[in-house]
């Protein structure tokens, strides 16, 4: 497994370096967000074609990752096209000054590549080992993944429709966003818990729990929820939304 991780690490470094070149040329490090989902697809296919046996579990897992990664990268590309650099990366650019190239490479592109490698562990494990026969654990994992994919996709579509008609100061509180302030992030995490359940059919599959734990922590406490909530924290409507709605796990709104 060590060799699988090592060679995938080289692939990830090359992949993220290519996006660094693009981001530097455009002076827009937001391109890294476009590359995030597609990067997992690259890792999945690389591991499957180099180490895989093309059994049902490996083909299905690679297909699931391809659906998720392609949809996410396409969604972000369409959302960000023509909007300029995201506020997070603008703040970093201003803060880093003349060290922006080195720090961007290490703290944006390579750091995201590092987390991509960790989160991909479950996929690398599945695609490089035969494991037990396809069974109930695989079916359960697929169903969990599908529920997460549906939540993320629907939440993104609802937010996209809202943004087209929103007025200044308005906050998305309808649809799935009535039950969670970040249902799209929740759905993304659920998908990786589904992949983990599939990985349990592999010897040593319990170690694959590092994948969903890492993505859940990142989305909930590091790069997802905290960044967006800081952006909207001064909106009066968002302050009310905070009081009524769970941050991550969907639940019924709290009464005022």
C-alpha positions as protocol buffer text, in pm:
chain_id: "A"
residue {
  index: 1
  type: UNK
  ca { x: 0 y: 0 z: 0 }
}
residue {
  index: 2
  type: UNK
  ca { x: 295 y: 229 z: 65 }
}
residue {
  index: 3
  type: UNK
  ca { x: 391 y: 219 z: -304 }
}
residue {
  index: 4
  type: UNK
  ca { x: 34 y: 293 z: -406 }
}
residue {
  index: 5
  type: UNK
  ca { x: 31 y: 603 z: -184 }
}
residue {
  index: 6
  type: UNK
  ca { x: 376 y: 712 z: -303 }
}
residue {
  index: 7
  type: UNK
  ca { x: 295 y: 695 z: -674 }
}
residue {
  index: 8
  type: UNK
  ca { x: -41 y: 862 z: -621 }
}
residue {
  index: 9
  type: UNK
  ca { x: 138 y: 1137 z: -428 }
}
residue {
  index: 10
  type: UNK
  ca { x: 357 y: 1201 z: -733 }
}
residue {
  index: 11
  type: UNK
  ca { x: 46 y: 1216 z: -952 }
}
residue {
  index: 12
  type: UNK
  ca { x: -120 y: 1462 z: -714 }
}
residue {
  index: 13
  type: UNK
  ca { x: 189 y: 1685 z: -698 }
}
residue {
  index: 14
  type: UNK
  ca { x: 205 y: 1699 z: -1078 }
}
residue {
  index: 15
  type: UNK
  ca { x: -169 y: 1762 z: -1104 }
}
residue {
  index: 16
  type: UNK
  ca { x: -176 y: 2043 z: -847 }
}
residue {
  index: 17
  type: UNK
  ca { x: 142 y: 2196 z: -992 }
}
residue {
  index: 18
  type: UNK
  ca { x: -38 y: 2227 z: -1327 }
}
residue {
  index: 19
  type: UNK
  ca { x: -320 y: 2416 z: -1158 }
}
residue {
  index: 20
  type: UNK
  ca { x: -64 y: 2636 z: -981 }
}
residue {
  index: 21
  type: UNK
  ca { x: 77 y: 2736 z: -1320 }
}
residue {
  index: 22
  type: UNK
  ca { x: -273 y: 2818 z: -1446 }
}
residue {
  index: 23
  type: UNK
  ca { x: -365 y: 3009 z: -1129 }
}
residue {
  index: 24
  type: UNK
  ca { x: -41 y: 3207 z: -1140 }
}
residue {
  index: 25
  type: UNK
  ca { x: -87 y: 3297 z: -1506 }
}
residue {
  index: 26
  type: UNK
  ca { x: -444 y: 3412 z: -1440 }
}
residue {
  index: 27
  type: UNK
  ca { x: -357 y: 3570 z: -1104 }
}
residue {
  index: 28
  type: UNK
  ca { x: -653 y: 3377 z: -970 }
}
residue {
  index: 29
  type: UNK
  ca { x: -592 y: 3099 z: -719 }
}
residue {
  index: 30
  type: UNK
  ca { x: -962 y: 3014 z: -725 }
}
residue {
  index: 31
  type: UNK
  ca { x: -880 y: 2768 z: -1004 }
}
residue {
  index: 32
  type: UNK
  ca { x: -765 y: 2528 z: -733 }
}
residue {
  index: 33
  type: UNK
  ca { x: -1130 y: 2486 z: -631 }
}
residue {
  index: 34
  type: UNK
  ca { x: -1216 y: 2376 z: -984 }
}
residue {
  index: 35
  type: UNK
  ca { x: -938 y: 2120 z: -972 }
}
residue {
  index: 36
  type: UNK
  ca { x: -1040 y: 1980 z: -632 }
}
residue {
  index: 37
  type: UNK
  ca { x: -1317 y: 1741 z: -739 }
}
residue {
  index: 38
  type: UNK
  ca { x: -1153 y: 1637 z: -1064 }
}
residue {
  index: 39
  type: UNK
  ca { x: -833 y: 1554 z: -877 }
}
residue {
  index: 40
  type: UNK
  ca { x: -1004 y: 1268 z: -697 }
}
residue {
  index: 41
  type: UNK
  ca { x: -1118 y: 1133 z: -1033 }
}
residue {
  index: 42
  type: UNK
  ca { x: -757 y: 1135 z: -1152 }
}
residue {
  index: 43
  type: UNK
  ca { x: -643 y: 945 z: -841 }
}
residue {
  index: 44
  type: UNK
  ca { x: -924 y: 692 z: -874 }
}
residue {
  index: 45
  type: UNK
  ca { x: -850 y: 617 z: -1240 }
}
residue {
  index: 46
  type: UNK
  ca { x: -475 y: 609 z: -1188 }
}
residue {
  index: 47
  type: UNK
  ca { x: -507 y: 356 z: -906 }
}
residue {
  index: 48
  type: UNK
  ca { x: -762 y: 147 z: -1093 }
}
residue {
  index: 49
  type: UNK
  ca { x: -560 y: 124 z: -1415 }
}
residue {
  index: 50
  type: UNK
  ca { x: -223 y: 70 z: -1247 }
}
residue {
  index: 51
  type: UNK
  ca { x: -318 y: -155 z: -954 }
}
residue {
  index: 52
  type: UNK
  ca { x: -679 y: -260 z: -1005 }
}
residue {
  index: 53
  type: UNK
  ca { x: -835 y: -589 z: -1107 }
}
residue {
  index: 54
  type: UNK
  ca { x: -1142 y: -416 z: -1255 }
}
residue {
  index: 55
  type: UNK
  ca { x: -1375 y: -608 z: -1026 }
}
residue {
  index: 56
  type: UNK
  ca { x: -1729 y: -483 z: -956 }
}
residue {
  index: 57
  type: UNK
  ca { x: -1634 y: -299 z: -635 }
}
residue {
  index: 58
  type: UNK
  ca { x: -1347 y: -113 z: -801 }
}
residue {
  index: 59
  type: UNK
  ca { x: -1545 y: -17 z: -1110 }
}
residue {
  index: 60
  type: UNK
  ca { x: -1845 y: 101 z: -905 }
}
residue {
  index: 61
  type: UNK
  ca { x: -1627 y: 300 z: -662 }
}
residue {
  index: 62
  type: UNK
  ca { x: -1441 y: 469 z: -948 }
}
residue {
  index: 63
  type: UNK
  ca { x: -1774 y: 548 z: -1114 }
}
residue {
  index: 64
  type: UNK
  ca { x: -1910 y: 703 z: -794 }
}
residue {
  index: 65
  type: UNK
  ca { x: -1599 y: 918 z: -751 }
}
residue {
  index: 66
  type: UNK
  ca { x: -1620 y: 1021 z: -1116 }
}
residue {
  index: 67
  type: UNK
  ca { x: -1983 y: 1131 z: -1079 }
}
residue {
  index: 68
  type: UNK
  ca { x: -1904 y: 1329 z: -763 }
}
residue {
  index: 69
  type: UNK
  ca { x: -1578 y: 1485 z: -878 }
}
residue {
  index: 70
  type: UNK
  ca { x: -1700 y: 1577 z: -1226 }
}
residue {
  index: 71
  type: UNK
  ca { x: -2024 y: 1729 z: -1097 }
}
residue {
  index: 72
  type: UNK
  ca { x: -1842 y: 1929 z: -831 }
}
residue {
  index: 73
  type: UNK
  ca { x: -1571 y: 2065 z: -1061 }
}
residue {
  index: 74
  type: UNK
  ca { x: -1827 y: 2151 z: -1331 }
}
residue {
  index: 75
  type: UNK
  ca { x: -2050 y: 2323 z: -1076 }
}
residue {
  index: 76
  type: UNK
  ca { x: -1765 y: 2533 z: -937 }
}
residue {
  index: 77
  type: UNK
  ca { x: -1638 y: 2618 z: -1285 }
}
residue {
  index: 78
  type: UNK
  ca { x: -1979 y: 2747 z: -1391 }
}
residue {
  index: 79
  type: UNK
  ca { x: -2027 y: 2934 z: -1063 }
}
residue {
  index: 80
  type: UNK
  ca { x: -1686 y: 3104 z: -1066 }
}
residue {
  index: 81
  type: UNK
  ca { x: -1654 y: 3179 z: -1438 }
}
residue {
  index: 82
  type: UNK
  ca { x: -1596 y: 3549 z: -1490 }
}
residue {
  index: 83
  type: UNK
  ca { x: -1627 y: 3640 z: -1121 }
}
residue {
  index: 84
  type: UNK
  ca { x: -1258 y: 3691 z: -1046 }
}
residue {
  index: 85
  type: UNK
  ca { x: -1062 y: 3555 z: -753 }
}
residue {
  index: 86
  type: UNK
  ca { x: -1259 y: 3428 z: -454 }
}
residue {
  index: 87
  type: UNK
  ca { x: -1251 y: 3651 z: -143 }
}
residue {
  index: 88
  type: UNK
  ca { x: -1055 y: 3387 z: 54 }
}
residue {
  index: 89
  type: UNK
  ca { x: -768 y: 3383 z: -193 }
}
residue {
  index: 90
  type: UNK
  ca { x: -778 y: 3760 z: -235 }
}
residue {
  index: 91
  type: UNK
  ca { x: -723 y: 3798 z: 139 }
}
residue {
  index: 92
  type: UNK
  ca { x: -430 y: 3556 z: 123 }
}
residue {
  index: 93
  type: UNK
  ca { x: -280 y: 3739 z: -177 }
}
residue {
  index: 94
  type: UNK
  ca { x: -296 y: 4073 z: 8 }
}
residue {
  index: 95
  type: UNK
  ca { x: -157 y: 3924 z: 327 }
}
residue {
  index: 96
  type: UNK
  ca { x: 134 y: 3739 z: 165 }
}
residue {
  index: 97
  type: UNK
  ca { x: 255 y: 4027 z: -54 }
}
residue {
  index: 98
  type: UNK
  ca { x: 576 y: 3951 z: -244 }
}
residue {
  index: 99
  type: UNK
  ca { x: 582 y: 3595 z: -105 }
}
residue {
  index: 100
  type: UNK
  ca { x: 252 y: 3509 z: -268 }
}
residue {
  index: 101
  type: UNK
  ca { x: 399 y: 3268 z: -526 }
}
residue {
  index: 102
  type: UNK
  ca { x: 583 y: 3047 z: -278 }
}
residue {
  index: 103
  type: UNK
  ca { x: 311 y: 3056 z: -17 }
}
residue {
  index: 104
  type: UNK
  ca { x: 36 y: 2995 z: -272 }
}
residue {
  index: 105
  type: UNK
  ca { x: 218 y: 2691 z: -406 }
}
residue {
  index: 106
  type: UNK
  ca { x: 275 y: 2543 z: -62 }
}
residue {
  index: 107
  type: UNK
  ca { x: -26 y: 2662 z: 141 }
}
residue {
  index: 108
  type: UNK
  ca { x: -295 y: 2642 z: -127 }
}
residue {
  index: 109
  type: UNK
  ca { x: -203 y: 2395 z: -400 }
}
residue {
  index: 110
  type: UNK
  ca { x: 25 y: 2150 z: -219 }
}
residue {
  index: 111
  type: UNK
  ca { x: -179 y: 2166 z: 101 }
}
residue {
  index: 112
  type: UNK
  ca { x: -496 y: 2082 z: -87 }
}
residue {
  index: 113
  type: UNK
  ca { x: -305 y: 1809 z: -268 }
}
residue {
  index: 114
  type: UNK
  ca { x: -198 y: 1666 z: 68 }
}
residue {
  index: 115
  type: UNK
  ca { x: -557 y: 1652 z: 191 }
}
residue {
  index: 116
  type: UNK
  ca { x: -667 y: 1511 z: -145 }
}
residue {
  index: 117
  type: UNK
  ca { x: -424 y: 1225 z: -93 }
}
residue {
  index: 118
  type: UNK
  ca { x: -548 y: 1156 z: 262 }
}
residue {
  index: 119
  type: UNK
  ca { x: -916 y: 1169 z: 165 }
}
residue {
  index: 120
  type: UNK
  ca { x: -848 y: 944 z: -134 }
}
residue {
  index: 121
  type: UNK
  ca { x: -704 y: 670 z: 88 }
}
residue {
  index: 122
  type: UNK
  ca { x: -1030 y: 473 z: 88 }
}
residue {
  index: 123
  type: UNK
  ca { x: -1045 y: 482 z: -293 }
}
residue {
  index: 124
  type: UNK
  ca { x: -680 y: 383 z: -328 }
}
residue {
  index: 125
  type: UNK
  ca { x: -738 y: 93 z: -89 }
}
residue {
  index: 126
  type: UNK
  ca { x: -1043 y: -34 z: -278 }
}
residue {
  index: 127
  type: UNK
  ca { x: -883 y: 1 z: -622 }
}
residue {
  index: 128
  type: UNK
  ca { x: -559 y: -175 z: -527 }
}
residue {
  index: 129
  type: UNK
  ca { x: -703 y: -474 z: -336 }
}
residue {
  index: 130
  type: UNK
  ca { x: -944 y: -750 z: -435 }
}
residue {
  index: 131
  type: UNK
  ca { x: -1119 y: -785 z: -97 }
}
residue {
  index: 132
  type: UNK
  ca { x: -1418 y: -1005 z: -22 }
}
residue {
  index: 133
  type: UNK
  ca { x: -1695 y: -1080 z: -267 }
}
residue {
  index: 134
  type: UNK
  ca { x: -1934 y: -797 z: -350 }
}
residue {
  index: 135
  type: UNK
  ca { x: -2200 y: -798 z: -79 }
}
residue {
  index: 136
  type: UNK
  ca { x: -2430 y: -613 z: 159 }
}
residue {
  index: 137
  type: UNK
  ca { x: -2162 y: -373 z: 285 }
}
residue {
  index: 138
  type: UNK
  ca { x: -2101 y: -258 z: -71 }
}
residue {
  index: 139
  type: UNK
  ca { x: -2472 y: -207 z: -132 }
}
residue {
  index: 140
  type: UNK
  ca { x: -2509 y: -16 z: 195 }
}
residue {
  index: 141
  type: UNK
  ca { x: -2210 y: 203 z: 106 }
}
residue {
  index: 142
  type: UNK
  ca { x: -2354 y: 279 z: -237 }
}
residue {
  index: 143
  type: UNK
  ca { x: -2689 y: 377 z: -83 }
}
residue {
  index: 144
  type: UNK
  ca { x: -2517 y: 607 z: 169 }
}
residue {
  index: 145
  type: UNK
  ca { x: -2312 y: 762 z: -110 }
}
residue {
  index: 146
  type: UNK
  ca { x: -2624 y: 811 z: -324 }
}
residue {
  index: 147
  type: UNK
  ca { x: -2808 y: 989 z: -43 }
}
residue {
  index: 148
  type: UNK
  ca { x: -2514 y: 1224 z: 7 }
}
residue {
  index: 149
  type: UNK
  ca { x: -2484 y: 1289 z: -366 }
}
residue {
  index: 150
  type: UNK
  ca { x: -2855 y: 1374 z: -385 }
}
residue {
  index: 151
  type: UNK
  ca { x: -2833 y: 1614 z: -90 }
}
residue {
  index: 152
  type: UNK
  ca { x: -2525 y: 1793 z: -225 }
}
residue {
  index: 153
  type: UNK
  ca { x: -2663 y: 1820 z: -579 }
}
residue {
  index: 154
  type: UNK
  ca { x: -3007 y: 1941 z: -472 }
}
residue {
  index: 155
  type: UNK
  ca { x: -2863 y: 2191 z: -223 }
}
residue {
  index: 156
  type: UNK
  ca { x: -2628 y: 2335 z: -487 }
}
residue {
  index: 157
  type: UNK
  ca { x: -2914 y: 2363 z: -737 }
}
residue {
  index: 158
  type: UNK
  ca { x: -3137 y: 2537 z: -482 }
}
residue {
  index: 159
  type: UNK
  ca { x: -2864 y: 2784 z: -391 }
}
residue {
  index: 160
  type: UNK
  ca { x: -2789 y: 2855 z: -756 }
}
residue {
  index: 161
  type: UNK
  ca { x: -3155 y: 2936 z: -823 }
}
residue {
  index: 162
  type: UNK
  ca { x: -3169 y: 3158 z: -513 }
}
residue {
  index: 163
  type: UNK
  ca { x: -2857 y: 3356 z: -607 }
}
residue {
  index: 164
  type: UNK
  ca { x: -3012 y: 3452 z: -941 }
}
residue {
  index: 165
  type: UNK
  ca { x: -3298 y: 3639 z: -773 }
}
residue {
  index: 166
  type: UNK
  ca { x: -3161 y: 3731 z: -429 }
}
residue {
  index: 167
  type: UNK
  ca { x: -3164 y: 4088 z: -303 }
}
residue {
  index: 168
  type: UNK
  ca { x: -2877 y: 4246 z: -105 }
}
residue {
  index: 169
  type: UNK
  ca { x: -2870 y: 4114 z: 250 }
}
residue {
  index: 170
  type: UNK
  ca { x: -3094 y: 3815 z: 179 }
}
residue {
  index: 171
  type: UNK
  ca { x: -2990 y: 3469 z: 299 }
}
residue {
  index: 172
  type: UNK
  ca { x: -3085 y: 3132 z: 155 }
}
residue {
  index: 173
  type: UNK
  ca { x: -3322 y: 2968 z: 404 }
}
residue {
  index: 174
  type: UNK
  ca { x: -3549 y: 2757 z: 183 }
}
residue {
  index: 175
  type: UNK
  ca { x: -3543 y: 2395 z: 68 }
}
residue {
  index: 176
  type: UNK
  ca { x: -3269 y: 2188 z: 228 }
}
residue {
  index: 177
  type: UNK
  ca { x: -3118 y: 2510 z: 361 }
}
residue {
  index: 178
  type: UNK
  ca { x: -3408 y: 2533 z: 604 }
}
residue {
  index: 179
  type: UNK
  ca { x: -3265 y: 2231 z: 790 }
}
residue {
  index: 180
  type: UNK
  ca { x: -2892 y: 2300 z: 761 }
}
residue {
  index: 181
  type: UNK
  ca { x: -2690 y: 2613 z: 695 }
}
residue {
  index: 182
  type: UNK
  ca { x: -2456 y: 2407 z: 475 }
}
residue {
  index: 183
  type: UNK
  ca { x: -2646 y: 2104 z: 337 }
}
residue {
  index: 184
  type: UNK
  ca { x: -2416 y: 2082 z: 35 }
}
residue {
  index: 185
  type: UNK
  ca { x: -2113 y: 2031 z: 260 }
}
residue {
  index: 186
  type: UNK
  ca { x: -2305 y: 1777 z: 466 }
}
residue {
  index: 187
  type: UNK
  ca { x: -2395 y: 1584 z: 151 }
}
residue {
  index: 188
  type: UNK
  ca { x: -2031 y: 1583 z: 41 }
}
residue {
  index: 189
  type: UNK
  ca { x: -1918 y: 1437 z: 372 }
}
residue {
  index: 190
  type: UNK
  ca { x: -2190 y: 1169 z: 363 }
}
residue {
  index: 191
  type: UNK
  ca { x: -2063 y: 1049 z: 26 }
}
residue {
  index: 192
  type: UNK
  ca { x: -1721 y: 980 z: 172 }
}
residue {
  index: 193
  type: UNK
  ca { x: -1876 y: 790 z: 462 }
}
residue {
  index: 194
  type: UNK
  ca { x: -2042 y: 575 z: 196 }
}
residue {
  index: 195
  type: UNK
  ca { x: -1707 y: 506 z: 26 }
}
residue {
  index: 196
  type: UNK
  ca { x: -1566 y: 412 z: 367 }
}
residue {
  index: 197
  type: UNK
  ca { x: -1841 y: 155 z: 417 }
}
residue {
  index: 198
  type: UNK
  ca { x: -1754 y: 4 z: 79 }
}
residue {
  index: 199
  type: UNK
  ca { x: -1387 y: -11 z: 187 }
}
residue {
  index: 200
  type: UNK
  ca { x: -1480 y: -223 z: 490 }
}
residue {
  index: 201
  type: UNK
  ca { x: -1492 y: -522 z: 254 }
}
residue {
  index: 202
  type: UNK
  ca { x: -1114 y: -490 z: 214 }
}
residue {
  index: 203
  type: UNK
  ca { x: -866 y: -629 z: 467 }
}
residue {
  index: 204
  type: UNK
  ca { x: -754 y: -331 z: 674 }
}
residue {
  index: 205
  type: UNK
  ca { x: -1053 y: -136 z: 550 }
}
residue {
  index: 206
  type: UNK
  ca { x: -1119 y: 11 z: 892 }
}
residue {
  index: 207
  type: UNK
  ca { x: -817 y: 237 z: 837 }
}
residue {
  index: 208
  type: UNK
  ca { x: -1009 y: 395 z: 550 }
}
residue {
  index: 209
  type: UNK
  ca { x: -1207 y: 587 z: 812 }
}
residue {
  index: 210
  type: UNK
  ca { x: -936 y: 851 z: 778 }
}
residue {
  index: 211
  type: UNK
  ca { x: -1105 y: 957 z: 452 }
}
residue {
  index: 212
  type: UNK
  ca { x: -1451 y: 1058 z: 585 }
}
residue {
  index: 213
  type: UNK
  ca { x: -1313 y: 1189 z: 914 }
}
residue {
  index: 214
  type: UNK
  ca { x: -1071 y: 1420 z: 731 }
}
residue {
  index: 215
  type: UNK
  ca { x: -1326 y: 1559 z: 485 }
}
residue {
  index: 216
  type: UNK
  ca { x: -1586 y: 1604 z: 760 }
}
residue {
  index: 217
  type: UNK
  ca { x: -1343 y: 1797 z: 982 }
}
residue {
  index: 218
  type: UNK
  ca { x: -1225 y: 2011 z: 690 }
}
residue {
  index: 219
  type: UNK
  ca { x: -1575 y: 2102 z: 579 }
}
residue {
  index: 220
  type: UNK
  ca { x: -1720 y: 2159 z: 924 }
}
residue {
  index: 221
  type: UNK
  ca { x: -1432 y: 2322 z: 1110 }
}
residue {
  index: 222
  type: UNK
  ca { x: -1162 y: 2441 z: 869 }
}
residue {
  index: 223
  type: UNK
  ca { x: -1220 y: 2539 z: 506 }
}
residue {
  index: 224
  type: UNK
  ca { x: -1594 y: 2509 z: 454 }
}
residue {
  index: 225
  type: UNK
  ca { x: -1841 y: 2628 z: 715 }
}
residue {
  index: 226
  type: UNK
  ca { x: -1612 y: 2873 z: 904 }
}
residue {
  index: 227
  type: UNK
  ca { x: -1504 y: 3066 z: 593 }
}
residue {
  index: 228
  type: UNK
  ca { x: -1855 y: 3122 z: 464 }
}
residue {
  index: 229
  type: UNK
  ca { x: -1999 y: 3207 z: 803 }
}
residue {
  index: 230
  type: UNK
  ca { x: -1737 y: 3474 z: 857 }
}
residue {
  index: 231
  type: UNK
  ca { x: -1836 y: 3620 z: 522 }
}
residue {
  index: 232
  type: UNK
  ca { x: -2203 y: 3655 z: 619 }
}
residue {
  index: 233
  type: UNK
  ca { x: -2178 y: 3708 z: 994 }
}
residue {
  index: 234
  type: UNK
  ca { x: -2266 y: 4079 z: 971 }
}
residue {
  index: 235
  type: UNK
  ca { x: -2589 y: 4018 z: 778 }
}
residue {
  index: 236
  type: UNK
  ca { x: -2889 y: 4073 z: 1013 }
}
residue {
  index: 237
  type: UNK
  ca { x: -3080 y: 3798 z: 831 }
}
residue {
  index: 238
  type: UNK
  ca { x: -2790 y: 3558 z: 878 }
}
residue {
  index: 239
  type: UNK
  ca { x: -2778 y: 3628 z: 1251 }
}
residue {
  index: 240
  type: UNK
  ca { x: -3139 y: 3513 z: 1277 }
}
residue {
  index: 241
  type: UNK
  ca { x: -3061 y: 3215 z: 1058 }
}
residue {
  index: 242
  type: UNK
  ca { x: -2779 y: 3120 z: 1297 }
}
residue {
  index: 243
  type: UNK
  ca { x: -3021 y: 3107 z: 1589 }
}
residue {
  index: 244
  type: UNK
  ca { x: -3271 y: 2884 z: 1412 }
}
residue {
  index: 245
  type: UNK
  ca { x: -3074 y: 2643 z: 1194 }
}
residue {
  index: 246
  type: UNK
  ca { x: -2808 y: 2377 z: 1253 }
}
residue {
  index: 247
  type: UNK
  ca { x: -2471 y: 2452 z: 1098 }
}
residue {
  index: 248
  type: UNK
  ca { x: -2405 y: 2114 z: 940 }
}
residue {
  index: 249
  type: UNK
  ca { x: -2621 y: 1812 z: 1022 }
}
residue {
  index: 250
  type: UNK
  ca { x: -2977 y: 1874 z: 896 }
}
residue {
  index: 251
  type: UNK
  ca { x: -3247 y: 1904 z: 1163 }
}
residue {
  index: 252
  type: UNK
  ca { x: -3573 y: 2083 z: 1217 }
}
residue {
  index: 253
  type: UNK
  ca { x: -3537 y: 2459 z: 1276 }
}
residue {
  index: 254
  type: UNK
  ca { x: -3533 y: 2576 z: 1637 }
}
residue {
  index: 255
  type: UNK
  ca { x: -3829 y: 2786 z: 1739 }
}
residue {
  index: 256
  type: UNK
  ca { x: -3767 y: 3151 z: 1818 }
}
